[in-house]
């Protein structure tokens, strides 16, 4: 069974709120929405009277509006496939909106396209058959040409056609190879299935199972709100905070990724001049007391007096003294899950496996998660989030995966890392 870990907002590493915590990433993410405009997608639903293409474009427009209202800096674009027009050398592919930050013009373009499809007078309409390989190549080119560094890159395909028309073995092989190359580059391909014309279940094995091996099929829907929520879940991809080693024993180590479930954005305070209201830059210089000459960083040392001797330490030696163990998580033992709310001494992290760090990490991680969850136990561990940190004691609380009635993931599988207090942090109240 494939395991998805795609509903967690993650953050880049920064100090925030004390040792071992992190702040939000300021880099935007990228999403490319691909809408299939072939014949089956243009068929109107018998109940709502809305075609699948219009429903998909309405959900995409809702995503644009939400990002525009929230002031999101994420990049988003729209590509139509199976169209009569083309924007490059490949037939049937039209880039409706290039990858860019959403604005009012983008919403107007989408609304105009929706109105034309509703009236049956769209200039795109049902056109030439397209090659899935050319589609993936176009998506890859759009991301490659983006000069902005993106934390995550997602391609969402809206379709109800299990196998594109005129798909030969050569094109299939090229498309699968291209999808694998995109995955290695960090581009995630996801498919949002629309209701089929015949009413039969969408057959992933026909083509898309080879393209997206770990994808789990969800029930198609004609409800705009539900479809918009699915788009939001898919385009809100993980942004790994950092990857660390989880050591279970002397010869057993796996790779894990850390996600921050909640936190406030880092706020940079700027000192202003009271007279001109301009930013003030503070420059500190260390000078020698005897001749007032400026000291360079490598000339500055720390000292400690022991008896009659003065012991001098360099900056490198001071940093090495803080290193107790390498950064990572170290399992200390297991105990029943009796963690209470008042035991939590700080914001928690979400831990998920990282197969890229060690092969086989996902399999062992899920086995450990399954057994701890079945026995209602937690793992106690020594957490060292970065080099030079003294670390803290935390509890790994298992969390099983949950899905709704449409097989959409509502809770990812993993461990919640709860920071536990030291003895001196526990106070006895007198009231």
C-alpha positions, -999 to 999 in steps of 0.1 A, spaced: 0 0 0 13 34 -9 15 60 18 9 97 11 24 125 32 10 155 13 -13 174 36 13 189 59 26 225 57 63 225 62 89 251 68 125 260 62 149 259 91 153 291 111 155 299 147 122 309 162 109 309 197 139 293 213 163 265 207 153 237 183 124 255 168 119 269 133 102 297 113 82 299 81 97 297 47 95 329 26 99 311 -7 68 306 -29 56 273 -43 45 265 -78 14 248 -92 6 240 -128 -30 230 -135 -36 209 -166 -71 207 -179 -81 180 -204 -104 196 -231 -111 164 -251 -146 152 -261 -154 133 -228 -145 163 -207 -169 186 -227 -199 164 -220 -223 182 -197 -235 165 -165 -272 153 -166 -280 167 -132 -260 200 -130 -258 208 -167 -221 218 -163 -194 201 -183 -163 186 -166 -141 213 -182 -161 241 -167 -161 224 -133 -124 221 -133 -118 257 -144 -142 269 -117 -122 251 -91 -90 265 -105 -105 300 -105 -115 295 -68 -79 287 -61 -67 319 -79 -92 340 -59 -81 324 -25 -45 331 -32 -53 366 -44 -73 374 -13 -48 359 11 -19 377 -5 -1 345 -13 32 347 -33 28 313 -47 31 309 -85 3 292 -104 -4 285 -141 -29 268 -163 -24 246 -194 -52 233 -216 -46 201 -235 -66 186 -264 -73 221 -278 -76 234 -314 -50 261 -307 -13 257 -296 13 280 -280 43 259 -290 54 234 -316 32 207 -301 -4 203 -313 -33 203 -288 -14 221 -260 -22 257 -251 -7 276 -221 -37 296 -210 -19 313 -181 19 312 -176 34 304 -143 32 336 -122 17 352 -91 -21 354 -93 -37 388 -100 -71 401 -112 -61 397 -149 -57 360 -144 -91 357 -128 -107 376 -157 -90 353 -183 -103 322 -165 -138 337 -162 -138 345 -199 -127 310 -207 -154 295 -185 -181 317 -202 -170 306 -236 -170 269 -227 -205 273 -212 -218 289 -244 -201 263 -265 -182 290 -284 -147 285 -270 -118 291 -293 -100 262 -277 -128 236 -278 -122 200 -289 -92 201 -311 -63 178 -319 -52 148 -299 -21 156 -277 9 135 -267 13 130 -229 50 131 -234 48 166 -251 25 177 -222 50 167 -195 78 182 -216 59 215 -217 52 214 -179 89 208 -173 99 236 -196 76 260 -178 92 252 -144 127 253 -159 121 288 -174 109 301 -140 137 323 -126 122 323 -91 133 296 -67 102 275 -57 100 254 -26 77 229 -43 66 222 -79 33 205 -86 15 194 -118 -22 187 -114 -40 170 -142 -78 173 -144 -92 145 -166 -118 117 -169 -100 99 -197 -81 69 -184 -60 66 -215 -53 94 -240 -63 88 -276 -38 73 -301 -13 63 -274 13 40 -289 39 21 -270 67 45 -279 48 75 -266 39 56 -235 75 48 -228 86 84 -234 59 97 -211 68 73 -182 105 82 -186 98 119 -186 76 115 -155 104 97 -137 129 124 -147 105 151 -134 101 132 -101 139 132 -97 139 170 -102 114 174 -74 83 179 -96 52 161 -83 26 149 -107 -9 144 -94 -42 135 -111 -77 147 -101 -102 124 -117 -135 139 -130 -167 118 -134 -166 96 -165 -193 98 -192 -201 61 -189 -202 62 -151 -176 34 -147 -147 38 -123 -116 56 -136 -90 29 -146 -56 40 -133 -40 9 -147 -47 19 -183 -20 46 -183 -16 68 -153 -5 41 -128 28 38 -147 30 76 -148 22 81 -111 31 48 -93 22 59 -57 -11 77 -65 -42 64 -48 -75 69 -67 -102 91 -51 -139 91 -59 -148 117 -86 -171 145 -77 -194 170 -94 -195 193 -63 -175 225 -69 -167 230 -32 -154 195 -28 -133 198 -59 -119 231 -48 -109 215 -15 -91 187 -33 -72 213 -54 -62 231 -23 -50 198 -7 -30 189 -38 -14 222 -44 -4 227 -7 25 204 -10 51 197 17 81 220 21 106 200 40 120 218 70 150 196 73 159 159 72 176 141 101 186 107 112 164 86 136 186 62 155 168 32 170 198 12 180 236 9 176 233 -4 140 198 8 130 193 43 116 166 56 92 160 89 76 131 112 86 118 146 76 106 173 101 75 194 95 63 223 117 26 220 122 22 255 136 42 286 141 43 323 137 62 339 108 96 353 117 94 391 121 125 411 115 127 443 136 142 473 119 157 501 140 147 536 127 163 569 133 139 592 153 148 622 132 148 609 96 128 577 101 155 559 80 168 524 89 197 524 113 225 499 108 244 489 139 281 481 135 301 467 164 339 468 164 361 452 190 393 472 197 424 464 217 425 482 251 462 491 250 465 508 215 429 509 203 437 488 172 408 469 157 408 431 165 398 406 138 375 377 146 403 351 148 422 373 172 394 373 198 396 345 224 377 335 256 394 327 289 385 311 321 406 314 353 412 281 371 432 287 403 462 307 394 461 298 357 442 315 329 429 290 303 423 305 269 398 291 244 395 299 207 361 304 190 364 269 174 371 253 207 341 270 223 318 257 195 332 221 199 325 221 236 288 226 229 286 195 206 275 165 227 262 142 200 255 146 162 223 162 152 193 138 149 168 118 170 179 90 193 153 66 207 157 61 244 129 37 251 91 31 249 63 37 274 25 37 274 8 67 258 -1 87 289 12 121 276 -11 149 290 -16 184 277 4 200 305 34 178 296 39 197 264 67 222 268 67 237 233 54 235 198 53 200 183 68 188 150 55 162 126 79 134 116 76 115 84 101 90 66 127 102 42 135 75 17 162 96 0 184 96 31 183 59 37 167 32 14 141 13 33 133 41 58 96 42 48 91 5 53 107 5 88 91 38 98 56 25 89 62 -8 108 73 11 139 43 34 136 19 4 132 32 -14 163 33 16 186 -2 26 175 -16 -9 180 -1 -11 215 -10 25 224 26 34 232 50 63 225 87 64 219 109 86 241 139 102 222 167 126 226 162 153 200 192 173 187 178 196 159 211 211 148 248 210 154 258 226 187 224 223 202 220 208 237 188 191 226 157 181 246 137 150 254 107 144 232 79 119 228 70 104 194 32 100 194 20 78 165 -7 91 142 -24 68 117 -36 79 83 -72 89 79 -93 93 47 -128 107 42 -157 90 23 -142 101 -10 -109 85 -1 -92 119 2 -65 121 29 -75 142 59 -47 131 82 -13 119 72 5 90 88 35 98 109 47 108 144 39 139 164 71 149 182 61 165 215 87 184 235 87 173 272 98 195 301 128 190 323 124 186 360 132 222 367 105 233 343 78 216 364 64 239 390 41 232 420 13 257 421 0 267 455 -35 275 444 
